[in-house]
Amino acid sequence: MGASLHFVFHGSKLRYGSEVRINGVVHIRTDLPAYATVPIGWIAVGDPAKILPPDQHDAIWAIQKPLNFPRYVYGVERPAEGESNMREITRRRSESLASHKDDVVL
């Protein structure tokens, strides 16, 4: 039997009794109200959350883009259209993870 997946991103708030069903997504900085349900495969985005089906890409992006995932999660600005910031994100993540190379499991 496969694992049940759902995705809850950085800075999200899931209020009491809320539910995220299989393959549901709660995007960054989203506030999911009490007793709300994110249906199978749907996306909750924004504060207050709008819960949208995945075929509503333009509506989701209109809410998601100003939340600025690269800056909020990785501390880097969103690149210009057609450019990438993955080199900088990778460098920062590598440095962060390298700082734990001498950690000891207790």
N, C-alpha and C positions, 0 to 999 in steps of 0.2 A: 504494500500500500504506500502511495506517495505521500510526501509531507504536505501539510496545509500551509500555504504561504500567504502572507499579507505584508505590507510594507508601511512602516510608520517612520517618517523622516524627522530630522533634527528640529527641535523647538516646537513640535506638535503637542497639542493638548487633547487628550481623549477624556471627555467628561464622564461622570458616573453613569454606568449602564449603556454607554455607547458600544457599538459592535462594528468590527471590520471583518467582513466575510472573505472567503478564499480569493486570493489575488486582488483584494482591495488595496487601495493606496491612500494614505493620509500624508499629504505633501508637507514640505517645510513650513513652519510658522502657521500651521492650520489649527484652528480651534473647533473641534468636533463637539457639538452640544450634547448634553445629557440625553441618553436614550436614542440618539441618532444611529442609523445603520448605514454603513457603506456597503452596497450590494456587491455581489460577486463580480470582480473585475472592474468596478467603478472607481472613481477618483474623487477624494474630498480635497478641496483646495481653498485657502483663504481664511480670513478672520472677519466675520463669521464664515464658517465653511459653506461652500456650495458643493453639492454632491452631484457629479456629472458622469454620464456614460463615456467610455473611452473614445467613442466616435465623435465627441465634441472637442476635438483637439484645439481649435481656434479659441473657443470659450475658456478652456482650461489654461491655455498659454496666456491669454489676456490677463488672467488672475495671477498665474504663476510667475511670469517674467519679472514683474516688479518686486517679487519676494527675493529675487537675486540669489539663487542657489549657490553659484560659485563664490560670491562674497560671504554669504552667511555660513556656509559649511567649510570653505577652504581659505577664506580671507583674501581671495583674488578677485579682481574685477572681471566682469563678463567681457570676453574678447569681442572685437569688431566682427561683423558678419563675415563669414568665410575664413576667419582666423581661429586659432586654438590656444587655450591656456593650459592644456594638459601637461606640457613640459614643466611649467611652474608648479602646478598642483602636484605632480609626481615628485618633484624635487622636495617640496615642503613635506609631503607625506613620508618620503624616505628619511628625511632628517628627523622627523618626529618619531618614527618607528625605530630608527637607529639609536635613539636615546635610551631605548629599553634593552639593548643588546646584552648588557651585563646584569639584567634583573635575575633574581634568584627566586625560584618557587619555594615557598615556605610550607 
